[in-house]
């Protein structure tokens, strides 16, 4: 499980930059004759129109970088295979699950969200440095864990039949689609402000805010896979995490939305 979590952290990008998938046009070799020496000089320049291509790419990248979007991972994609395996091994032994994974969506986060996440990590590490009793993991990476936010989804992203032809889609505005609402509000909702963000090491667990809407027409179970800066689990500090009221070892309440970076959405059929 730990090795798969490390793979998610190091190899799977959670950003929305176009430069993650697009590169600059190649250089073109041009032979220019020097009139003074009559020698041939080799020069390299961009192919015609490449400047326009780069400008368009930067413009599109800036637009995409300002909003959260979803990108589907197809069957056979290495990232999807790892996420499916992580979901499977997260279910406690002896627990039977009849849910079948229908879709896996990558969350393409704006650069602002990524920056907030890293700044929060540095703040937790600084706190750990000042508190000599802190766990060593806090000093290294803020005690980052891969946790699950169990919720529901009801928009077109939940259905293969209703899906659009685009591989990348915007978040919906449907009031009953909790996945898109959570991602759009960046976990900063009235419920989470009052109660914290309940995450779990078990992908079967539903967050409290999703329990009342887990059933209904077109509503499907979903799990948001999140990189989470847990920090030191002491009390209910605003900057760190705490255990749930029932003191479940699998559940953790995070008290700051910047500590949670959603990376994937797993939809169950």
C-alpha positions in Angstrom: 0.0 0.0 0.0 2.8 2.4 0.9 4.6 1.8 -2.3 1.5 2.6 -4.4 0.9 5.8 -2.4 4.5 6.9 -3.2 3.8 6.2 -6.9 0.7 8.4 -6.8 2.7 11.2 -5.1 5.8 11.1 -7.4 4.4 10.0 -10.8 0.8 11.1 -11.1 0.4 14.8 -11.7 -2.6 16.5 -10.1 -2.2 19.8 -11.9 -4.0 21.2 -15.0 -1.1 22.8 -16.8 -1.1 22.2 -20.6 2.7 21.8 -20.3 2.1 18.5 -18.6 1.0 17.1 -22.0 2.3 19.6 -24.6 5.8 20.5 -25.5 7.4 23.3 -27.6 7.8 22.7 -31.4 11.2 21.3 -32.3 14.1 23.4 -33.5 14.8 23.5 -37.2 18.4 23.5 -38.5 19.1 26.2 -41.1 22.3 26.7 -43.1 23.2 30.4 -43.6 26.1 31.6 -45.8 28.4 34.2 -44.3 29.0 36.8 -47.1 32.3 37.9 -45.6 34.0 34.5 -45.4 31.9 32.6 -47.8 31.5 29.9 -45.1 28.3 28.1 -44.2 27.0 28.8 -40.7 24.6 26.4 -39.0 21.7 28.1 -37.1 18.8 26.6 -35.3 15.4 28.3 -35.1 11.8 27.4 -34.5 9.7 26.1 -37.4 7.5 28.7 -39.1 4.4 29.4 -37.0 5.8 27.9 -33.9 5.6 31.2 -32.1 1.9 31.3 -32.6 1.6 27.7 -31.5 3.5 28.5 -28.3 1.4 31.6 -27.6 -1.8 29.7 -28.1 -0.6 26.9 -25.8 0.3 29.4 -23.1 -3.1 31.1 -23.4 -5.0 27.8 -23.2 -2.8 26.7 -20.3 -3.5 29.9 -18.4 -7.3 29.4 -18.9 -7.1 25.7 -17.8 -4.9 26.6 -14.9 -7.6 28.8 -13.3 -10.3 26.1 -12.9 -10.6 22.5 -11.7 -11.4 20.0 -14.4 -11.8 16.2 -14.7 -10.0 13.9 -17.2 -11.0 10.3 -17.6 -8.4 7.5 -17.4 -9.1 4.7 -19.9 -8.9 1.0 -19.2 -5.3 -0.1 -19.3 -3.9 3.3 -18.3 -1.1 2.6 -15.7 -2.5 5.4 -13.4 -6.0 3.8 -13.4 -4.6 0.4 -12.7 -2.7 1.7 -9.6 -5.8 3.6 -8.3 -8.0 0.5 -8.8 -5.5 -1.5 -6.8 -5.3 1.1 -4.0 -9.1 1.1 -3.7 -9.1 -2.7 -3.5 -6.4 -3.0 -0.8 -8.0 -0.2 1.3 -11.1 -2.3 2.0 -10.6 -4.1 5.4 -10.0 -7.8 5.4 -13.2 -9.8 5.9 -15.3 -7.0 4.4 -17.2 -7.9 1.2 -17.8 -5.1 -1.4 -20.2 -5.5 -4.3 -19.3 -2.2 -5.8 -17.7 -2.3 -9.2 -15.5 0.6 -10.4 -17.2 2.2 -13.4 -14.9 5.2 -14.1 -11.7 6.8 -12.8 -11.3 10.5 -13.3 -8.1 12.5 -12.8 -8.6 15.8 -11.0 -6.8 18.6 -12.8 -6.2 21.2 -10.1 -5.5 24.9 -10.7 -2.0 26.0 -9.8 -3.5 28.1 -6.9 -4.6 24.9 -5.2 -1.3 23.2 -5.7 0.5 26.2 -4.3 -1.8 26.3 -1.2 -1.2 22.6 -0.6 2.6 23.0 -0.7 2.5 26.1 1.5 0.4 24.3 4.0 3.0 21.4 4.0 5.8 23.9 4.7 3.8 25.4 7.5 3.2 22.0 9.1 6.9 21.1 8.7 7.8 24.4 10.4 5.5 23.6 13.3 7.1 20.2 13.6 10.5 21.8 13.7 9.4 24.1 16.6 7.9 21.1 18.4 10.8 18.8 19.2 8.4 16.0 20.2 6.9 15.7 16.7 7.0 12.6 14.7 9.9 12.5 12.1 7.4 12.2 9.2 6.1 15.7 10.1 9.6 17.1 9.4 10.0 15.3 6.1 6.7 15.9 4.3 4.2 17.0 6.9 3.1 13.4 7.4 1.4 13.1 4.0 -1.1 10.2 3.6 -3.4 9.0 0.8 -6.9 9.2 2.2 -10.5 8.8 0.8 -13.4 11.2 0.9 -16.6 9.1 0.4 -19.4 10.9 -1.3 -21.8 10.8 -4.3 -21.9 11.9 -7.9 -24.9 12.6 -10.1 -23.7 14.6 -13.1 -22.8 13.3 -16.6 -19.3 12.3 -15.3 -20.9 9.4 -13.4 -22.4 7.6 -16.4 -20.7 6.0 -19.4 -23.9 6.4 -21.4 -24.3 10.1 -20.6 -20.7 10.9 -20.9 -19.5 13.6 -23.4 -17.1 13.0 -26.2 -14.5 15.2 -24.6 -11.9 13.5 -22.5 -11.6 16.6 -20.3 -14.8 18.0 -18.7 -15.6 21.0 -16.5 -17.3 20.6 -13.1 -21.1 20.7 -13.2 -23.4 23.1 -11.3 -26.0 20.5 -10.4 -27.0 21.0 -6.7 -27.1 17.3 -5.9 -23.7 16.4 -7.4 -21.6 16.4 -4.3 -18.3 15.5 -6.1 -18.4 18.6 -8.3 -19.6 20.8 -5.5 -16.8 19.6 -3.2 -14.1 20.1 -5.9 -15.5 23.5 -6.9 -15.6 24.8 -3.3 -12.3 23.2 -2.6 -13.7 21.4 0.6 -14.4 24.9 2.0 -18.1 24.4 2.8 -20.3 25.2 5.8 -20.4 21.6 6.9 -16.6 21.1 6.7 -16.0 24.5 8.4 -18.1 23.4 11.3 -17.1 19.8 11.5 -13.8 19.4 9.6 -13.1 17.3 6.6 -13.7 13.6 7.4 -11.4 11.4 5.5 -10.7 7.7 5.8 -8.1 5.0 5.1 -11.1 2.9 4.1 -12.6 3.6 0.6 -16.0 2.1 1.8 -16.6 4.9 4.3 -19.1 7.7 3.5 -18.5 11.2 4.8 -21.3 12.5 7.1 -22.4 15.1 4.5 -23.0 12.4 1.9 -25.0 9.9 4.0 -28.4 11.6 3.5 -28.0 11.8 -0.3 -26.4 8.4 -1.0 -29.6 7.1 -2.6 -31.6 8.6 -5.4 -32.2 8.4 -9.2 -29.0 8.9 -11.1 -26.9 9.2 -7.9 -23.9 6.9 -7.7 -21.3 6.3 -5.0 -17.9 7.9 -5.5 -14.7 8.3 -3.7 -12.3 11.2 -4.0 -8.7 10.0 -3.6 -6.8 12.8 -1.8 -3.2 13.5 -0.9 -3.5 14.8 2.6 -1.1 16.6 5.0 -2.1 15.0 8.2 0.5 16.6 10.5 0.5 15.7 14.1 -2.8 14.1 15.3 -3.1 16.0 18.6 -6.3 17.5 19.8 -8.4 19.6 17.3 -6.0 22.2 16.3 -6.9 24.4 13.4 -3.7 23.5 11.6 -3.5 19.7 12.2 -5.8 16.7 12.2 -7.7 14.8 14.8 -9.4 11.5 15.1 -13.2 11.1 14.8 -15.5 11.2 17.8 -15.7 7.4 17.9 -11.9 7.3 17.8 -11.8 5.1 14.7 -8.2 4.4 13.7 -9.2 4.5 10.0 -10.9 7.9 10.1 -9.2 11.3 10.3 -10.7 14.8 10.5 -8.6 17.5 8.8 -9.3 21.0 9.9 -7.9 23.0 7.0 -9.0 22.6 3.3 -5.5 23.5 2.1 -4.3 20.3 3.7 -6.3 18.2 1.2 -5.3 17.8 -2.5 -7.9 15.8 -4.5 -6.2 13.8 -7.2 -8.7 11.2 -8.5 -12.4 10.5 -8.5 -13.5 6.9 -8.5 -17.1 6.3 -9.6 -18.8 3.0 -8.7 -21.3 1.4 -11.1 
